[in-house]
Amino acid sequence: MKVEPTNMSFPLKCVDHEVSSTLNELTIKTAREEGSLRITTSSNVRWALTVEQ
């Protein structure tokens, strides 16, 4: 997962037929009006994401 505009990323390893849970917390010193997340994975991976501010 890549977080913009901070240019930070959290690489996660997905293993076939395994369920995993990961928590990442990002503290930003300067408030931003916009942001985006980019998730790249193979087509056979199912995932869910929760984002809070």
N, C-alpha and C positions, 0 to 999 in steps of 0.2 A: 504494500500500500504506500502511496506517495501523497504527502500533504503539501498543497500549494497555498499561498505563496512562500511558505517557510522552506521549501525544498528539502524537507525531512522525509525519510522513508523508514518503513518497518517491514523488512523482509520476513515472510513466514513460510515455513515448509509445510506443504500439504501432502499428506500420505493417503494413498488409496484405502478406502474402507475404514478409516479411522476418524473419530470425532475429536476435535481439539478446541480449546478455548484460550484466548489470549486477550490480555488487557494492556493497552498502551495509553499513557497519559502524557499530554504535551502541554507545557506551560509556556505561553508566549508573552513577552514583556510589553509588546506594543499591540493595542487593539486593532483589528482589521475589520473592514466592513464586509469583505467577501473572502471566500476560501473554497477550495475544492479538494476532493479525494479522488485518486485514481487507483483502481484495483485491477490487476492483470493476473489472470489465471487460465489454466486449460479449461476446455469446454465441459469436461466431465466432473468438475469440482463444484459442489454446492456450498454457498457461504451466506452468512447473514452479518449485518453491520448495524451497530447503534452508535450514534454521534450525539454528544451533548455539549452544551455551551454553558 
